[in-house]
Amino acid sequence: MADTILEVKNLTKYFKTKHGMLHAVDGINFKLARGKTLGLVGESGCGKSTTGRTILRLIEPTAGEIIFEGKDINKLSRSELRHARKDMQLIFQDPYSSLDPRKTVSQIISEPIIANKILKTSADIDARVAELMSTVGLAARLFNASPHELDGGRRQRIGIARALAMEPKFIVCDEPVSALDVSIQAQILNLLKELQAEFNLSYIFITHDLSVVNHFSDEIAVMYLGKIVEKAPAEQLFDNPLHPYTKALLSAAPVPNPDMKGNRIILQGDLPSPANPPQGCKFHTRCPHCMEVCKTVAPEYKDYGGGHYCACHLYDKK
């Protein structure tokens, strides 16, 4: 069995609003093997980013366990959490707003090194920054450049270098290429893959782009309204999707060959409010296969073979 670096058990995050409790993340479970990538996909507002930030305890969970290398980080003290965070980092979605415009490239990358007192002398810190810049493909001449002087791809490389500064084991990549041009996206994805192979990194890769997640992830989890409705090895999920929501997502993915026309599944209705989610299966209000049981009973999240999990009443008798 593969070495598990992260296990999430019944992770829940509710936010109190004037309209009631908003169910951002509603009792999800999964494991992440060391050196592997779990892709997290779904519509905007389904809880992907909240899941990633809650796992890192940038947002405190409402309930559940987050087991990182055998320890529940929810139970760590402030000092223990600070130490554990060296092994867990985040790459932000927006390479523009996530960098301090008042600081230079070297100052941004060195900030976690200085804050955590990893190195003490200026010479050692500068040498480490230069090493990190080389690792992520940033030219040495940009050492004292400002973020506003650089394009999106280079800015995102700064963010990656900053995440690597602490020599982490696990990184949450929160839509790290969605704000970049397509040609730059490929470069950043290739860089992340190279870094994973070199440093044995484990990723949670959050995205809404199915073509990206297919090539980048070992496993894919599909979220809908705070729930994981399907999870499987990437190839298996694309070859044999089970959940109606997954099938609709895959049918909407663009196909590079214009002669290949798939059967597009158009979902009816709007995404329900997470502050007032439907009873039973949360997807039943938009599902083309909705049955009476779907309206009242939440489907069980079960393994249908080969690590292919799904929560859908269509398969209850299979």
GUTOR-262280 format. One record per residue (C-alpha): x, y, z. Coordinates in Angstrom, 2 decimals, always signed. Layout:
BEGIN
{px:X	py:Y	pz:Z}
...
This chain:
BEGIN
{px:+0.00	py:+0.00	pz:+0.00}
{px:+1.28	py:+3.43	pz:-0.91}
{px:+2.63	py:+5.62	pz:+1.88}
{px:-0.15	py:+8.03	pz:+2.87}
{px:+1.06	py:+11.57	pz:+3.65}
{px:-2.40	py:+13.11	pz:+4.18}
{px:-5.74	py:+11.70	pz:+5.28}
{px:-8.87	py:+13.84	pz:+5.58}
{px:-11.74	py:+12.45	pz:+7.64}
{px:-15.20	py:+14.01	pz:+7.61}
{px:-13.76	py:+17.49	pz:+7.00}
{px:-16.44	py:+20.13	pz:+7.47}
{px:-16.38	py:+23.90	pz:+7.21}
{px:-19.49	py:+26.03	pz:+7.78}
{px:-19.60	py:+29.81	pz:+7.71}
{px:-22.18	py:+31.76	pz:+9.68}
{px:-24.08	py:+34.20	pz:+7.44}
{px:-27.23	py:+36.30	pz:+7.76}
{px:-28.99	py:+33.67	pz:+5.61}
{px:-27.95	py:+30.80	pz:+7.88}
{px:-25.00	py:+28.40	pz:+7.99}
{px:-23.20	py:+28.24	pz:+4.66}
{px:-22.06	py:+24.65	pz:+3.98}
{px:-18.77	py:+25.35	pz:+2.20}
{px:-17.26	py:+21.91	pz:+2.90}
{px:-19.67	py:+19.24	pz:+4.08}
{px:-18.02	py:+16.11	pz:+5.44}
{px:-15.45	py:+14.99	pz:+2.86}
{px:-13.01	py:+12.09	pz:+3.07}
{px:-9.92	py:+11.18	pz:+1.06}
{px:-6.29	py:+10.07	pz:+1.27}
{px:-3.25	py:+11.42	pz:-0.57}
{px:-0.27	py:+9.15	pz:-1.25}
{px:+3.24	py:+10.54	pz:-0.84}
{px:+4.66	py:+11.90	pz:-4.09}
{px:+1.27	py:+11.85	pz:-5.84}
{px:-1.26	py:+14.43	pz:-7.02}
{px:-4.95	py:+14.59	pz:-6.16}
{px:-6.89	py:+16.82	pz:-8.54}
{px:-9.88	py:+18.62	pz:-7.03}
{px:-12.42	py:+19.80	pz:-9.62}
{px:-15.90	py:+21.30	pz:-9.72}
{px:-17.84	py:+24.45	pz:-10.47}
{px:-16.95	py:+27.79	pz:-8.90}
{px:-18.34	py:+27.90	pz:-5.37}
{px:-18.28	py:+24.12	pz:-4.81}
{px:-15.76	py:+24.39	pz:-1.95}
{px:-12.47	py:+23.48	pz:-3.64}
{px:-10.38	py:+26.40	pz:-2.41}
{px:-11.97	py:+26.31	pz:+1.05}
{px:-11.00	py:+22.64	pz:+1.28}
{px:-7.38	py:+23.42	pz:+0.46}
{px:-7.12	py:+26.31	pz:+2.89}
{px:-8.87	py:+24.40	pz:+5.65}
{px:-6.44	py:+21.49	pz:+5.27}
{px:-3.59	py:+23.96	pz:+5.80}
{px:-5.52	py:+25.52	pz:+8.72}
{px:-5.45	py:+28.93	pz:+7.10}
{px:-9.18	py:+28.56	pz:+7.79}
{px:-10.15	py:+26.72	pz:+10.95}
{px:-12.35	py:+23.64	pz:+10.26}
{px:-15.78	py:+23.29	pz:+11.84}
{px:-15.31	py:+19.53	pz:+12.30}
{px:-13.27	py:+16.59	pz:+11.05}
{px:-9.71	py:+15.31	pz:+11.19}
{px:-6.72	py:+16.34	pz:+9.08}
{px:-4.04	py:+13.67	pz:+9.53}
{px:-0.69	py:+14.83	pz:+8.15}
{px:+2.15	py:+12.32	pz:+8.50}
{px:+0.28	py:+10.56	pz:+11.28}
{px:-0.63	py:+13.67	pz:+13.31}
{px:-4.00	py:+15.41	pz:+13.48}
{px:-3.02	py:+19.02	pz:+12.81}
{px:-6.27	py:+20.20	pz:+14.41}
{px:-4.82	py:+19.13	pz:+17.75}
{px:-1.45	py:+20.82	pz:+17.37}
{px:-0.52	py:+23.74	pz:+19.57}
{px:+0.38	py:+27.10	pz:+18.05}
{px:+4.11	py:+26.36	pz:+18.15}
{px:+3.65	py:+22.80	pz:+16.85}
{px:+1.49	py:+24.08	pz:+13.98}
{px:+4.11	py:+26.67	pz:+13.09}
{px:+6.70	py:+23.90	pz:+12.85}
{px:+4.37	py:+21.64	pz:+10.82}
{px:+3.61	py:+24.43	pz:+8.36}
{px:+7.18	py:+24.20	pz:+7.06}
{px:+6.11	py:+20.94	pz:+5.44}
{px:+2.82	py:+22.32	pz:+4.04}
{px:+2.72	py:+25.20	pz:+1.60}
{px:+0.30	py:+26.96	pz:-0.76}
{px:+0.66	py:+28.26	pz:-4.31}
{px:-1.94	py:+30.95	pz:-4.87}
{px:-4.23	py:+31.35	pz:-7.86}
{px:-3.44	py:+34.95	pz:-8.73}
{px:+0.26	py:+35.65	pz:-9.37}
{px:-0.51	py:+39.37	pz:-9.29}
{px:-2.27	py:+39.95	pz:-5.96}
{px:-0.37	py:+37.22	pz:-4.07}
{px:+2.96	py:+39.06	pz:-4.29}
{px:+3.82	py:+42.18	pz:-2.29}
{px:+4.39	py:+44.93	pz:-4.92}
{px:+6.65	py:+46.85	pz:-2.52}
{px:+9.21	py:+44.04	pz:-2.33}
{px:+11.75	py:+42.74	pz:-4.79}
{px:+11.89	py:+39.16	pz:-6.07}
{px:+14.64	py:+38.24	pz:-3.62}
{px:+12.79	py:+39.80	pz:-0.68}
{px:+9.60	py:+37.89	pz:-1.48}
{px:+11.37	py:+34.54	pz:-1.78}
{px:+13.51	py:+35.09	pz:+1.32}
{px:+10.61	py:+36.18	pz:+3.54}
{px:+9.72	py:+32.67	pz:+4.86}
{px:+13.42	py:+31.85	pz:+5.30}
{px:+13.94	py:+34.92	pz:+7.47}
{px:+10.62	py:+34.60	pz:+9.35}
{px:+11.39	py:+31.00	pz:+10.33}
{px:+15.09	py:+31.70	pz:+11.00}
{px:+16.20	py:+28.94	pz:+8.63}
{px:+19.35	py:+30.84	pz:+7.68}
{px:+20.92	py:+33.73	pz:+9.56}
{px:+23.54	py:+35.51	pz:+7.47}
{px:+22.67	py:+37.68	pz:+4.48}
{px:+25.15	py:+35.80	pz:+2.32}
{px:+23.54	py:+32.43	pz:+3.09}
{px:+20.05	py:+33.82	pz:+2.49}
{px:+21.03	py:+35.39	pz:-0.84}
{px:+22.68	py:+32.14	pz:-1.93}
{px:+19.55	py:+30.17	pz:-1.07}
{px:+17.34	py:+32.65	pz:-2.93}
{px:+19.60	py:+32.41	pz:-6.00}
{px:+19.38	py:+28.61	pz:-5.80}
{px:+15.57	py:+28.70	pz:-5.60}
{px:+15.37	py:+31.14	pz:-8.51}
{px:+17.49	py:+28.80	pz:-10.61}
{px:+15.33	py:+25.83	pz:-9.58}
{px:+12.12	py:+27.46	pz:-10.83}
{px:+13.68	py:+28.96	pz:-13.97}
{px:+14.02	py:+32.61	pz:-12.95}
{px:+17.02	py:+34.43	pz:-14.40}
{px:+19.61	py:+35.71	pz:-11.91}
{px:+19.24	py:+39.24	pz:-13.34}
{px:+15.75	py:+39.39	pz:-11.80}
{px:+17.12	py:+39.15	pz:-8.25}
{px:+16.28	py:+42.79	pz:-7.44}
{px:+13.37	py:+43.19	pz:-9.87}
{px:+9.89	py:+44.19	pz:-8.72}
{px:+6.84	py:+41.99	pz:-9.43}
{px:+5.16	py:+44.67	pz:-11.58}
{px:+8.08	py:+44.47	pz:-14.03}
{px:+7.40	py:+40.81	pz:-14.77}
{px:+4.77	py:+38.85	pz:-16.71}
{px:+2.32	py:+36.39	pz:-15.13}
{px:+4.45	py:+33.33	pz:-15.74}
{px:+7.50	py:+34.78	pz:-14.00}
{px:+5.34	py:+36.03	pz:-11.13}
{px:+3.94	py:+32.56	pz:-10.62}
{px:+7.49	py:+31.17	pz:-10.60}
{px:+8.23	py:+33.58	pz:-7.75}
{px:+5.25	py:+32.16	pz:-5.86}
{px:+6.48	py:+28.62	pz:-6.47}
{px:+9.99	py:+29.52	pz:-5.31}
{px:+8.54	py:+31.07	pz:-2.16}
{px:+6.58	py:+27.86	pz:-1.48}
{px:+9.73	py:+25.77	pz:-1.99}
{px:+11.81	py:+27.93	pz:+0.35}
{px:+10.74	py:+25.87	pz:+3.37}
{px:+11.50	py:+22.55	pz:+1.63}
{px:+7.89	py:+21.35	pz:+1.99}
{px:+6.59	py:+17.82	pz:+1.52}
{px:+3.04	py:+18.82	pz:+0.57}
{px:+1.72	py:+21.75	pz:-1.50}
{px:-1.82	py:+22.91	pz:-2.19}
{px:-1.88	py:+24.34	pz:-5.72}
{px:-4.96	py:+26.59	pz:-5.79}
{px:-5.68	py:+27.02	pz:-9.52}
{px:-2.04	py:+28.02	pz:-10.12}
{px:-2.37	py:+28.38	pz:-13.91}
{px:-5.92	py:+29.69	pz:-14.38}
{px:-4.76	py:+33.34	pz:-14.61}
{px:-2.04	py:+32.58	pz:-17.17}
{px:-1.94	py:+32.35	pz:-20.96}
{px:-2.23	py:+28.84	pz:-22.37}
{px:+1.42	py:+28.69	pz:-23.51}
{px:+2.59	py:+29.83	pz:-20.07}
{px:+0.26	py:+27.34	pz:-18.37}
{px:+2.13	py:+24.46	pz:-20.00}
{px:+5.47	py:+25.79	pz:-18.76}
{px:+4.25	py:+26.12	pz:-15.17}
{px:+2.62	py:+22.67	pz:-15.21}
{px:+5.82	py:+21.11	pz:-16.55}
{px:+7.79	py:+22.92	pz:-13.84}
{px:+5.49	py:+21.61	pz:-11.11}
{px:+5.85	py:+18.08	pz:-12.48}
{px:+9.65	py:+18.37	pz:-12.55}
{px:+9.72	py:+19.67	pz:-8.98}
{px:+7.47	py:+16.82	pz:-7.86}
{px:+9.83	py:+14.25	pz:-9.36}
{px:+12.93	py:+15.97	pz:-7.96}
{px:+11.70	py:+16.59	pz:-4.40}
{px:+9.03	py:+13.85	pz:-4.06}
{px:+6.34	py:+16.48	pz:-3.48}
{px:+2.69	py:+15.65	pz:-2.85}
{px:+0.10	py:+17.96	pz:-4.40}
{px:-3.55	py:+18.80	pz:-4.08}
{px:-4.21	py:+20.46	pz:-7.42}
{px:-7.35	py:+22.61	pz:-7.41}
{px:-8.74	py:+23.55	pz:-10.82}
{px:-11.87	py:+23.85	pz:-12.94}
{px:-9.98	py:+22.91	pz:-16.12}
{px:-10.57	py:+19.22	pz:-16.81}
{px:-7.98	py:+19.00	pz:-19.58}
{px:-5.32	py:+20.23	pz:-17.16}
{px:-6.31	py:+17.97	pz:-14.28}
{px:-6.40	py:+14.89	pz:-16.51}
{px:-2.73	py:+15.18	pz:-17.48}
{px:-1.49	py:+16.43	pz:-14.13}
{px:-3.24	py:+14.26	pz:-11.52}
{px:-2.91	py:+10.68	pz:-10.37}
{px:-6.39	py:+10.74	pz:-8.83}
{px:-9.30	py:+13.13	pz:-9.34}
{px:-12.02	py:+14.07	pz:-6.87}
{px:-15.15	py:+15.83	pz:-8.15}
{px:-16.85	py:+18.26	pz:-5.76}
{px:-20.41	py:+19.53	pz:-5.85}
{px:-21.85	py:+21.90	pz:-3.23}
{px:-19.28	py:+21.00	pz:-0.57}
{px:-19.39	py:+17.23	pz:-1.15}
{px:-17.08	py:+14.88	pz:-3.04}
{px:-19.48	py:+13.03	pz:-5.34}
{px:-16.89	py:+10.93	pz:-7.19}
{px:-13.20	py:+10.06	pz:-6.85}
{px:-11.11	py:+7.73	pz:-8.99}
{px:-7.73	py:+7.28	pz:-10.68}
{px:-7.53	py:+9.96	pz:-13.39}
{px:-7.65	py:+7.62	pz:-16.38}
{px:-10.50	py:+5.61	pz:-14.90}
{px:-12.57	py:+8.71	pz:-14.16}
{px:-12.25	py:+9.96	pz:-17.73}
{px:-12.83	py:+6.56	pz:-19.32}
{px:-15.75	py:+5.53	pz:-17.11}
{px:-17.37	py:+8.40	pz:-15.18}
{px:-20.20	py:+7.22	pz:-12.92}
{px:-21.84	py:+10.26	pz:-11.36}
{px:-24.22	py:+12.29	pz:-13.59}
{px:-22.48	py:+15.49	pz:-12.50}
{px:-19.07	py:+14.15	pz:-13.54}
{px:-20.51	py:+13.11	pz:-16.90}
{px:-21.90	py:+16.62	pz:-17.41}
{px:-18.54	py:+18.21	pz:-16.56}
{px:-16.67	py:+15.92	pz:-18.94}
{px:-19.16	py:+16.56	pz:-21.73}
{px:-18.48	py:+20.31	pz:-21.43}
{px:-14.70	py:+19.93	pz:-21.81}
{px:-13.43	py:+21.28	pz:-25.15}
{px:-12.20	py:+18.71	pz:-27.67}
{px:-9.13	py:+19.64	pz:-29.79}
{px:-10.49	py:+17.82	pz:-32.87}
{px:-13.40	py:+19.77	pz:-34.41}
{px:-14.59	py:+16.63	pz:-36.22}
{px:-15.21	py:+14.89	pz:-32.91}
{px:-18.61	py:+15.88	pz:-31.58}
{px:-19.58	py:+14.55	pz:-28.18}
{px:-22.99	py:+14.44	pz:-26.57}
{px:-23.09	py:+17.64	pz:-24.54}
{px:-25.09	py:+17.30	pz:-21.33}
{px:-26.81	py:+20.57	pz:-20.44}
{px:-27.70	py:+20.78	pz:-16.76}
{px:-31.01	py:+22.46	pz:-15.99}
{px:-31.48	py:+25.03	pz:-13.24}
{px:-28.98	py:+26.97	pz:-11.16}
{px:-26.51	py:+25.83	pz:-8.54}
{px:-28.41	py:+25.77	pz:-5.20}
{px:-27.27	py:+28.04	pz:-2.41}
{px:-24.77	py:+26.39	pz:-0.03}
{px:-26.59	py:+28.28	pz:+2.75}
{px:-29.74	py:+26.31	pz:+1.93}
{px:-28.65	py:+23.03	pz:+0.29}
{px:-31.28	py:+20.55	pz:-0.96}
{px:-32.22	py:+17.54	pz:+1.13}
{px:-31.15	py:+14.08	pz:+0.03}
{px:-28.69	py:+14.13	pz:-2.84}
{px:-27.50	py:+17.71	pz:-3.27}
{px:-27.40	py:+17.26	pz:-7.05}
{px:-31.00	py:+16.04	pz:-7.42}
{px:-32.39	py:+19.49	pz:-8.36}
{px:-30.29	py:+19.44	pz:-11.56}
{px:-29.89	py:+15.74	pz:-12.21}
{px:-31.45	py:+14.29	pz:-15.41}
{px:-31.77	py:+10.89	pz:-13.67}
{px:-33.40	py:+12.13	pz:-10.45}
{px:-35.54	py:+9.52	pz:-8.63}
{px:-37.82	py:+9.96	pz:-5.64}
{px:-35.25	py:+8.50	pz:-3.27}
{px:-32.76	py:+11.16	pz:-4.37}
{px:-34.98	py:+13.91	pz:-2.97}
{px:-34.94	py:+12.65	pz:+0.60}
{px:-32.02	py:+10.24	pz:+1.15}
{px:-28.37	py:+11.22	pz:+0.74}
{px:-26.56	py:+8.53	pz:-1.31}
{px:-23.80	py:+6.51	pz:+0.30}
{px:-20.24	py:+7.25	pz:-0.86}
{px:-18.99	py:+3.79	pz:-1.88}
{px:-16.10	py:+2.10	pz:-3.67}
{px:-17.28	py:+0.48	pz:-6.91}
{px:-13.95	py:-1.21	pz:-7.60}
{px:-10.37	py:-0.16	pz:-8.23}
{px:-10.60	py:+2.81	pz:-5.90}
{px:-13.46	py:+4.32	pz:-7.92}
{px:-15.73	py:+6.00	pz:-5.35}
{px:-19.12	py:+7.47	pz:-6.13}
{px:-22.17	py:+8.74	pz:-4.24}
{px:-25.21	py:+8.09	pz:-6.41}
{px:-28.46	py:+6.12	pz:-5.98}
{px:-28.27	py:+4.96	pz:-9.63}
{px:-25.77	py:+2.31	pz:-8.51}
{px:-27.37	py:+1.21	pz:-5.25}
{px:-28.49	py:-2.13	pz:-6.69}
{px:-25.30	py:-2.87	pz:-8.58}
